[in-house]
Amino acid sequence: MLDCNVMAGDQRDDVDRVTEENKRLQSLLEERDKRIHNLEFKLQQLMVDTRTTSEENATLKRALSALTASASSTSTNAPASSTAKETKK
């Protein structure tokens, strides 16, 4: 009879240990899932930021190209117009 009580006590201890371990593991899984969710959210934000930066970069390149083309045509025309002014004098 004593052996049965000892075994029942040991089994309860085992069940308690297993239950606590399951709770600990469940907590670790929940924490990991939260970290994964946060990383996915950050990744999504970075993708949006990258897309926005790429669009801004393309806009700036077009503006720079237009300014460069405008400056080229102005500098090409500038000597001709100054030469015309000098001949009028």
C-alpha positions in Angstrom: 0.0 0.0 0.0 2.9 2.3 0.8 4.4 1.6 -2.6 1.2 2.6 -4.3 1.1 6.0 -2.5 4.7 6.6 -3.3 4.1 5.8 -7.0 1.0 8.1 -7.0 3.0 10.9 -5.4 5.8 10.4 -8.0 3.4 10.4 -10.8 1.8 13.6 -9.5 5.3 15.2 -9.3 6.0 14.0 -12.9 2.7 15.5 -14.1 3.4 18.7 -12.3 6.9 18.9 -13.8 5.6 18.1 -17.3 2.8 20.7 -16.9 5.3 23.4 -15.8 7.6 22.5 -18.7 4.7 22.7 -21.1 3.8 26.1 -19.8 7.4 27.3 -20.1 7.6 26.0 -23.7 4.2 27.6 -24.6 5.5 30.9 -23.2 8.7 30.6 -25.3 6.6 29.9 -28.4 4.4 32.9 -27.8 7.4 35.1 -27.3 9.0 33.7 -30.5 5.7 34.4 -32.4 5.6 37.9 -31.1 9.2 38.5 -32.3 8.4 37.0 -35.7 5.4 39.2 -36.0 7.4 42.3 -35.1 10.1 41.4 -37.6 7.5 40.9 -40.3 6.1 44.3 -39.6 9.5 45.9 -39.7 10.2 44.1 -43.0 7.0 45.5 -44.4 7.9 49.0 -43.3 11.4 48.6 -44.9 9.9 47.5 -48.1 7.6 50.5 -48.2 10.5 52.8 -47.3 12.7 51.2 -50.0 9.9 51.7 -52.6 9.4 55.3 -51.6 13.2 56.0 -51.6 13.5 54.4 -55.1 10.6 56.6 -56.4 12.2 59.7 -54.9 15.6 58.8 -56.3 14.0 58.4 -59.8 12.3 61.8 -59.5 15.6 63.4 -58.4 17.5 61.8 -61.3 14.9 63.1 -63.8 15.1 66.6 -62.2 18.9 66.5 -62.3 18.9 65.3 -65.9 16.5 68.2 -66.9 18.7 70.7 -65.0 21.8 69.4 -66.7 20.2 69.5 -70.1 18.9 73.0 -69.4 22.3 74.1 -68.2 24.0 72.6 -71.3 21.7 74.4 -73.7 22.0 77.7 -71.7 25.8 77.5 -71.8 25.8 76.7 -75.5 23.6 79.7 -76.1 25.4 82.0 -73.8 28.5 82.6 -75.8 26.5 83.2 -79.0 24.3 85.8 -77.3 27.3 87.6 -75.7 29.0 87.6 -79.1 26.0 89.2 -80.6 26.0 91.9 -77.9 29.7 92.6 -78.6 29.1 93.1 -82.3 26.3 95.6 -81.6 28.8 97.8 -79.6 
